[in-house]
Amino acid sequence: MPQLNPAPWFTILMFSWLIFLTVIPPKILAHTFPNEPTHQSTEKPKTDPWAWPWH
């Protein structure tokens, strides 16, 4: 049964993983986001109480 011979398939598996691990990570790491996150200020915004007439 030739399917049980691991010699050619193991080599194909290793070469495919080698290609995946050398080609794909640089493409992923080169990705940049269009909107970089900005730091929020430590000041709290001034909030005014609502002056709604309740009657």
N, C-alpha and C positions, 0 to 999 in steps of 0.2 A: 504494500500500500504506500504509494509515494507521498501521500499527504502527511504521513507521520514522520517523514524525514525532515528534521528541523534545519538542516544545513543551509539550503538556499533561502528559506523564509526568515530565519534569524538574521542573516546578513541583510536582507531587504529591509527588515524591521529596523535594524541598527542604522543603516544608511538613511532611511526616511526620517528617523528621529534626529539624526545628526543634521540633516537639512532643515528640519523644522526648528531645531534649537539654534541654528546659526543664521537663518534668514528671517524668521518671524519676529523674534524679540527686538532687533533694532528698528523694525518698522513700527512696532507698538510703542517703543520708547521714544521715537521721534515725533509721535503725535503730540500736538499742542492744542490746548483748549482755546476757543476764540475769545472767551471772557475769563480773564484771570480773576480769581477771587481777591477782594480787597479787604483790608483789615477794618473792622468796625471801630469807631471811636469809643473811648472809655467813658465819655460824658453821656449822661442820660438826657434824653430830650425833655424839655420843659413841657409838662402836660397841664392844661388848664381844666378846671372842673366844668362840666356842662351846665349851662344856665338855661335849662328848658323850663317853661312854665308847666307845672304838673296839674293845674286846676283848670 
